[in-house]
Amino acid sequence: MKLQIENFLDEEIKTLPAVFHKLKEASQDPDSTFDELGEIIGIDPGLSARLLRIVNSPYFGLSQKIDNIPHAMGVIGVDQLNDLILSTAITDKFKGVPKALMHMESFWRHSITCGLLAREIGRFNNHTNPDQLYMAGLFHDIGALTICQRFPEPTRQIINRAKSSKKSLFEIENEVLGFNHGEIGGALLESWGLPHSLVEPVTFHNDPLSAKNYPKETGIVHIADRLTYDLELGTANEVNYPMTEEKLFADIDISEGLFAFIHIKIVGQIDEIVKTFLG
């Protein structure tokens, strides 16, 4: 069974909520105020309440309570709030994935943990945009959900073959489909108009040495993904994770101090963070 990526993504999955586009467009107007931008989000009270829960969760670890959207924009910034809108929209978009193929809470636990680890590794390595690394980590396996949703029976075969072999999931996807979940995820992010600095790490997170334009970012997401599996913090059905090339560590510093921070600030709080995101 060989499929073409361009024929794989339907229009529904490529459509993001209108509030995301409206806020993004309005925020580019230098005359827009936080109150005006807040009104755009306020059209959806459920979304507003969900965003405030996330902003006040351990994910941000703020010392002050944020009680309205304009206040949130002033504290965390408009761009990061729009990232949260995108994140919540994506979790909703894939609620119909068959439970027999993917345990969704475990999937998002894995994805959110990978994002948090990527962000902290980036901060530790003085990356200029660690929050974008979080988004890349969060979305790195989004293509796996797309495959589950569109082609449940081939997905079942891929999972069973991965369990009975020593090959990684993405290797078997390449054999069965002609592409893998990283490539599908990258194509999906590209269809949403997201920057290539997100697209490439998602596309090559299982094959980081193939990244040409953003090799360090891709390496960080790959390492974060591997650490998430090693810590057993959720899964996206991978059973034989690809070996991490030692040369990746030449430019990416992973120290004992970082691991201690990860265990205290992420492992100890991940259940509450996941519950907040999915609530």
C-alpha positions as a Markdown table, in Angstrom:
| # | Residue | x | y | z |
|---|---|---|---|---|
| 1 | Met | 0.0 | 0.0 | 0.0 |
| 2 | Lys | 1.8 | 3.2 | -1.2 |
| 3 | Leu | 0.2 | 6.6 | -0.7 |
| 4 | Gln | 1.1 | 10.1 | -1.7 |
| 5 | Ile | 1.5 | 12.7 | 1.1 |
| 6 | Glu | -0.3 | 15.4 | -1.0 |
| 7 | Asn | -3.4 | 13.1 | -1.2 |
| 8 | Phe | -3.2 | 12.1 | 2.4 |
| 9 | Leu | -4.2 | 15.4 | 4.2 |
| 10 | Asp | -7.9 | 16.2 | 3.7 |
| 11 | Glu | -9.3 | 19.8 | 3.9 |
| 12 | Glu | -10.8 | 19.3 | 7.4 |
| 13 | Ile | -7.6 | 18.4 | 9.0 |
| 14 | Lys | -5.8 | 21.3 | 7.3 |
| 15 | Thr | -8.3 | 23.8 | 8.7 |
| 16 | Leu | -7.5 | 25.7 | 11.9 |
| 17 | Pro | -10.0 | 27.5 | 14.0 |
| 18 | Ala | -10.9 | 31.0 | 12.9 |
| 19 | Val | -9.9 | 32.6 | 16.2 |
| 20 | Phe | -6.3 | 31.4 | 15.6 |
| 21 | His | -6.1 | 33.3 | 12.3 |
| 22 | Lys | -8.0 | 36.3 | 13.6 |
| 23 | Leu | -5.7 | 36.7 | 16.6 |
| 24 | Lys | -2.6 | 36.2 | 14.5 |
| 25 | Glu | -3.7 | 38.8 | 12.0 |
| 26 | Ala | -4.8 | 41.3 | 14.6 |
| 27 | Ser | -1.6 | 40.9 | 16.6 |
| 28 | Gln | 0.4 | 42.1 | 13.6 |
| 29 | Asp | -1.3 | 45.5 | 13.8 |
| 30 | Pro | 0.9 | 47.7 | 16.0 |
| 31 | Asp | -2.2 | 49.7 | 17.0 |
| 32 | Ser | -4.0 | 46.7 | 18.5 |
| 33 | Thr | -4.4 | 46.7 | 22.3 |
| 34 | Phe | -4.5 | 43.7 | 24.6 |
| 35 | Asp | -8.2 | 44.4 | 25.3 |
| 36 | Glu | -9.0 | 44.4 | 21.6 |
| 37 | Leu | -7.1 | 41.1 | 21.1 |
| 38 | Gly | -8.8 | 39.7 | 24.2 |
| 39 | Glu | -12.2 | 40.4 | 22.7 |
| 40 | Ile | -11.3 | 38.1 | 19.7 |
| 41 | Ile | -10.7 | 35.2 | 22.1 |
| 42 | Gly | -13.6 | 36.2 | 24.3 |
| 43 | Ile | -16.0 | 35.2 | 21.6 |
| 44 | Asp | -15.4 | 31.6 | 22.7 |
| 45 | Pro | -15.9 | 31.6 | 26.5 |
| 46 | Gly | -14.9 | 27.9 | 26.7 |
| 47 | Leu | -11.6 | 28.6 | 25.0 |
| 48 | Ser | -11.0 | 31.6 | 27.3 |
| 49 | Ala | -11.5 | 29.5 | 30.4 |
| 50 | Arg | -9.3 | 26.7 | 29.1 |
| 51 | Leu | -6.5 | 29.1 | 28.2 |
| 52 | Leu | -6.6 | 30.7 | 31.7 |
| 53 | Arg | -6.4 | 27.2 | 33.3 |
| 54 | Ile | -3.3 | 26.5 | 31.3 |
| 55 | Val | -1.7 | 29.9 | 32.0 |
| 56 | Asn | -2.3 | 29.4 | 35.8 |
| 57 | Ser | -1.0 | 25.8 | 35.7 |
| 58 | Pro | 2.5 | 24.5 | 36.6 |
| 59 | Tyr | 3.3 | 24.7 | 32.8 |
| 60 | Phe | 4.1 | 28.4 | 33.3 |
| 61 | Gly | 4.8 | 28.3 | 37.1 |
| 62 | Leu | 3.7 | 32.0 | 37.5 |
| 63 | Ser | 3.8 | 33.5 | 41.0 |
| 64 | Gln | 0.7 | 35.6 | 40.3 |
| 65 | Lys | -2.8 | 34.5 | 39.3 |
| 66 | Ile | -4.0 | 35.5 | 35.9 |
| 67 | Asp | -7.7 | 36.3 | 35.8 |
| 68 | Asn | -8.4 | 37.5 | 32.3 |
| 69 | Ile | -7.1 | 37.1 | 28.7 |
| 70 | Pro | -5.6 | 40.7 | 28.3 |
| 71 | His | -3.7 | 40.2 | 31.6 |
| 72 | Ala | -2.4 | 36.8 | 30.2 |
| 73 | Met | -1.2 | 38.6 | 27.1 |
| 74 | Gly | 0.7 | 41.1 | 29.1 |
| 75 | Val | 2.4 | 38.4 | 31.1 |
| 76 | Ile | 3.2 | 35.6 | 28.6 |
| 77 | Gly | 2.9 | 37.5 | 25.3 |
| 78 | Val | 0.5 | 37.3 | 22.4 |
| 79 | Asp | 2.6 | 34.9 | 20.4 |
| 80 | Gln | 2.7 | 32.3 | 23.2 |
| 81 | Leu | -1.0 | 32.7 | 23.8 |
| 82 | Asn | -1.7 | 32.0 | 20.2 |
| 83 | Asp | 0.5 | 28.9 | 20.5 |
| 84 | Leu | -1.7 | 27.8 | 23.3 |
| 85 | Ile | -4.8 | 28.3 | 21.1 |
| 86 | Leu | -3.1 | 26.2 | 18.4 |
| 87 | Ser | -2.2 | 23.5 | 20.9 |
| 88 | Thr | -5.8 | 23.2 | 22.3 |
| 89 | Ala | -7.2 | 23.2 | 18.8 |
| 90 | Ile | -5.0 | 20.3 | 17.8 |
| 91 | Thr | -5.9 | 18.2 | 20.9 |
| 92 | Asp | -9.6 | 18.7 | 20.0 |
| 93 | Lys | -9.1 | 17.9 | 16.3 |
| 94 | Phe | -7.9 | 14.3 | 17.0 |
| 95 | Lys | -10.4 | 13.2 | 19.6 |
| 96 | Gly | -11.9 | 10.8 | 17.1 |
| 97 | Val | -8.8 | 8.5 | 16.9 |
| 98 | Pro | -9.8 | 4.9 | 17.6 |
| 99 | Lys | -8.8 | 4.0 | 21.2 |
| 100 | Ala | -7.7 | 0.5 | 20.1 |
| 101 | Leu | -5.0 | 2.2 | 17.9 |
| 102 | Met | -3.8 | 5.0 | 20.2 |
| 103 | His | -4.3 | 5.7 | 23.9 |
| 104 | Met | -4.9 | 9.4 | 23.6 |
| 105 | Glu | -4.0 | 10.4 | 27.2 |
| 106 | Ser | -0.8 | 8.5 | 26.9 |
| 107 | Phe | -0.1 | 10.1 | 23.5 |
| 108 | Trp | -0.5 | 13.6 | 24.8 |
| 109 | Arg | 1.4 | 12.8 | 28.0 |
| 110 | His | 4.3 | 11.7 | 25.8 |
| 111 | Ser | 3.9 | 14.7 | 23.4 |
| 112 | Ile | 3.6 | 17.4 | 26.2 |
| 113 | Thr | 6.6 | 15.9 | 28.1 |
| 114 | Cys | 8.7 | 15.9 | 24.9 |
| 115 | Gly | 7.8 | 19.5 | 24.4 |
| 116 | Leu | 8.7 | 20.5 | 27.9 |
| 117 | Leu | 12.0 | 18.6 | 27.8 |
| 118 | Ala | 12.9 | 20.2 | 24.4 |
| 119 | Arg | 12.1 | 23.6 | 25.9 |
| 120 | Glu | 14.3 | 23.0 | 28.9 |
| 121 | Ile | 17.2 | 21.5 | 26.9 |
| 122 | Gly | 16.9 | 24.6 | 24.6 |
| 123 | Arg | 17.1 | 26.9 | 27.6 |
| 124 | Phe | 20.0 | 25.1 | 29.0 |
| 125 | Asn | 21.8 | 25.4 | 25.7 |
| 126 | Asn | 20.9 | 29.2 | 25.4 |
| 127 | His | 18.6 | 28.7 | 22.4 |
| 128 | Thr | 17.0 | 31.9 | 21.2 |
| 129 | Asn | 13.5 | 30.5 | 21.1 |
| 130 | Pro | 13.0 | 27.7 | 23.6 |
| 131 | Asp | 9.2 | 28.1 | 23.4 |
| 132 | Gln | 9.2 | 27.2 | 19.7 |
| 133 | Leu | 11.1 | 24.0 | 20.7 |
| 134 | Tyr | 8.2 | 23.2 | 23.0 |
| 135 | Met | 5.8 | 23.5 | 20.1 |
| 136 | Ala | 8.1 | 21.2 | 17.9 |
| 137 | Gly | 8.2 | 18.7 | 20.7 |
| 138 | Leu | 4.5 | 18.9 | 21.3 |
| 139 | Phe | 3.7 | 18.3 | 17.6 |
| 140 | His | 6.5 | 15.8 | 16.8 |
| 141 | Asp | 4.2 | 12.8 | 16.6 |
| 142 | Ile | 1.1 | 14.5 | 15.2 |
| 143 | Gly | 1.5 | 12.6 | 12.0 |
| 144 | Ala | 1.0 | 9.3 | 13.8 |
| 145 | Leu | -2.5 | 10.5 | 14.9 |
| 146 | Thr | -3.2 | 11.5 | 11.3 |
| 147 | Ile | -2.3 | 8.1 | 10.1 |
| 148 | Cys | -4.4 | 6.4 | 12.8 |
| 149 | Gln | -7.4 | 8.6 | 11.9 |
| 150 | Arg | -7.2 | 8.1 | 8.1 |
| 151 | Phe | -6.1 | 4.5 | 7.8 |
| 152 | Pro | -6.9 | 2.5 | 10.9 |
| 153 | Glu | -6.3 | -1.0 | 9.4 |
| 154 | Pro | -2.8 | -0.2 | 7.9 |
| 155 | Thr | -2.0 | 1.4 | 11.3 |
| 156 | Arg | -2.9 | -1.9 | 13.1 |
| 157 | Gln | -0.6 | -3.8 | 10.7 |
| 158 | Ile | 2.3 | -1.3 | 11.3 |
| 159 | Ile | 2.0 | -1.5 | 15.1 |
| 160 | Asn | 1.9 | -5.3 | 15.0 |
| 161 | Arg | 4.9 | -5.5 | 12.7 |
| 162 | Ala | 6.8 | -3.1 | 15.0 |
| 163 | Lys | 6.1 | -5.2 | 18.0 |
| 164 | Ser | 7.2 | -8.4 | 16.3 |
| 165 | Ser | 10.4 | -7.0 | 14.8 |
| 166 | Lys | 13.4 | -4.9 | 15.8 |
| 167 | Lys | 12.5 | -2.1 | 13.4 |
| 168 | Ser | 11.3 | 1.3 | 14.5 |
| 169 | Leu | 7.8 | 2.4 | 13.8 |
| 170 | Phe | 8.9 | 5.0 | 11.2 |
| 171 | Glu | 10.9 | 2.4 | 9.3 |
| 172 | Ile | 7.9 | 0.1 | 9.0 |
| 173 | Glu | 5.7 | 3.1 | 8.0 |
| 174 | Asn | 8.1 | 3.8 | 5.2 |
| 175 | Glu | 7.8 | 0.2 | 4.0 |
| 176 | Val | 4.0 | 0.0 | 4.2 |
| 177 | Leu | 2.9 | 3.6 | 3.3 |
| 178 | Gly | 5.9 | 5.0 | 1.5 |
| 179 | Phe | 6.4 | 7.7 | 4.1 |
| 180 | Asn | 6.5 | 8.0 | 7.9 |
| 181 | His | 4.6 | 9.9 | 10.6 |
| 182 | Gly | 7.4 | 12.6 | 10.8 |
| 183 | Glu | 6.9 | 13.5 | 7.1 |
| 184 | Ile | 3.1 | 13.5 | 7.5 |
| 185 | Gly | 3.4 | 15.7 | 10.6 |
| 186 | Gly | 5.8 | 18.1 | 8.8 |
| 187 | Ala | 3.4 | 18.4 | 5.8 |
| 188 | Leu | 0.5 | 19.1 | 8.2 |
| 189 | Leu | 2.4 | 21.9 | 10.0 |
| 190 | Glu | 3.4 | 23.3 | 6.6 |
| 191 | Ser | -0.3 | 23.3 | 5.5 |
| 192 | Trp | -1.1 | 25.3 | 8.6 |
| 193 | Gly | 1.4 | 27.9 | 7.6 |
| 194 | Leu | 3.7 | 27.3 | 10.5 |
| 195 | Pro | 7.4 | 28.3 | 10.2 |
| 196 | His | 10.0 | 25.8 | 8.8 |
| 197 | Ser | 11.8 | 26.0 | 12.1 |
| 198 | Leu | 8.9 | 23.9 | 13.4 |
| 199 | Val | 8.3 | 21.9 | 10.2 |
| 200 | Glu | 11.8 | 20.5 | 9.9 |
| 201 | Pro | 12.3 | 19.2 | 13.5 |
| 202 | Val | 8.9 | 17.5 | 13.3 |
| 203 | Thr | 9.7 | 16.0 | 9.9 |
| 204 | Phe | 13.1 | 14.6 | 10.9 |
| 205 | His | 12.7 | 13.9 | 14.6 |
| 206 | Asn | 13.4 | 10.2 | 14.0 |
| 207 | Asp | 16.2 | 10.9 | 11.5 |
| 208 | Pro | 17.8 | 14.1 | 12.9 |
| 209 | Leu | 21.0 | 13.9 | 10.8 |
| 210 | Ser | 18.9 | 14.5 | 7.7 |
| 211 | Ala | 17.8 | 18.0 | 8.9 |
| 212 | Lys | 19.6 | 20.6 | 6.7 |
| 213 | Asn | 18.4 | 24.0 | 7.9 |
| 214 | Tyr | 17.6 | 23.4 | 11.6 |
| 215 | Pro | 19.8 | 20.5 | 12.7 |
| 216 | Lys | 20.3 | 21.6 | 16.3 |
| 217 | Glu | 16.5 | 22.1 | 16.8 |
| 218 | Thr | 15.8 | 18.8 | 15.3 |
| 219 | Gly | 18.5 | 17.1 | 17.4 |
| 220 | Ile | 17.0 | 18.7 | 20.6 |
| 221 | Val | 13.6 | 17.3 | 19.7 |
| 222 | His | 15.0 | 13.9 | 18.9 |
| 223 | Ile | 16.9 | 13.8 | 22.3 |
| 224 | Ala | 13.8 | 15.0 | 24.1 |
| 225 | Asp | 11.7 | 12.3 | 22.4 |
| 226 | Arg | 14.2 | 9.6 | 23.4 |
| 227 | Leu | 14.4 | 10.9 | 27.0 |
| 228 | Thr | 10.6 | 10.8 | 27.2 |
| 229 | Tyr | 10.5 | 7.2 | 26.2 |
| 230 | Asp | 13.4 | 6.4 | 28.6 |
| 231 | Leu | 11.4 | 8.0 | 31.4 |
| 232 | Glu | 8.3 | 6.1 | 30.4 |
| 233 | Leu | 6.2 | 9.2 | 30.3 |
| 234 | Gly | 3.6 | 8.2 | 27.7 |
| 235 | Thr | 3.8 | 6.7 | 24.3 |
| 236 | Ala | 2.9 | 7.1 | 20.7 |
| 237 | Asn | 3.1 | 3.4 | 20.0 |
| 238 | Glu | 6.9 | 3.3 | 19.4 |
| 239 | Val | 8.4 | 0.1 | 20.7 |
| 240 | Asn | 11.9 | 0.2 | 19.1 |
| 241 | Tyr | 13.1 | 3.7 | 19.2 |
| 242 | Pro | 15.9 | 4.5 | 16.8 |
| 243 | Met | 19.4 | 4.8 | 18.3 |
| 244 | Thr | 20.6 | 8.3 | 19.0 |
| 245 | Glu | 23.7 | 9.2 | 17.1 |
| 246 | Glu | 26.5 | 10.2 | 19.4 |
| 247 | Lys | 27.5 | 13.2 | 17.2 |
| 248 | Leu | 24.2 | 14.9 | 18.2 |
| 249 | Phe | 25.6 | 15.4 | 21.7 |
| 250 | Ala | 28.6 | 17.4 | 20.3 |
| 251 | Asp | 26.5 | 20.6 | 20.0 |
| 252 | Ile | 23.7 | 19.8 | 22.6 |
| 253 | Asp | 24.7 | 19.8 | 26.2 |
| 254 | Ile | 22.9 | 17.4 | 28.5 |
| 255 | Ser | 24.3 | 17.5 | 32.0 |
| 256 | Glu | 23.4 | 16.0 | 35.4 |
| 257 | Gly | 22.1 | 19.4 | 36.6 |
| 258 | Leu | 19.6 | 19.5 | 33.7 |
| 259 | Phe | 18.4 | 15.9 | 34.5 |
| 260 | Ala | 17.9 | 16.9 | 38.1 |
| 261 | Phe | 15.9 | 19.9 | 37.0 |
| 262 | Ile | 13.8 | 17.7 | 34.6 |
| 263 | His | 12.9 | 15.3 | 37.4 |
| 264 | Ile | 11.9 | 18.1 | 39.8 |
| 265 | Lys | 10.1 | 20.5 | 37.5 |
| 266 | Ile | 8.7 | 18.2 | 34.8 |
| 267 | Val | 8.4 | 14.6 | 35.9 |
| 268 | Gly | 6.9 | 15.6 | 39.2 |
| 269 | Gln | 4.3 | 17.9 | 37.6 |
| 270 | Ile | 3.5 | 16.3 | 34.3 |
| 271 | Asp | 0.3 | 14.7 | 35.4 |
| 272 | Glu | -1.2 | 18.0 | 36.5 |
| 273 | Ile | 0.0 | 19.7 | 33.3 |
| 274 | Val | -1.5 | 17.0 | 31.0 |
| 275 | Lys | -4.8 | 17.1 | 32.9 |
| 276 | Thr | -4.9 | 20.9 | 32.5 |
| 277 | Phe | -4.2 | 20.7 | 28.8 |
| 278 | Leu | -6.8 | 18.0 | 28.1 |
| 279 | Gly | -9.4 | 19.4 | 30.5 |
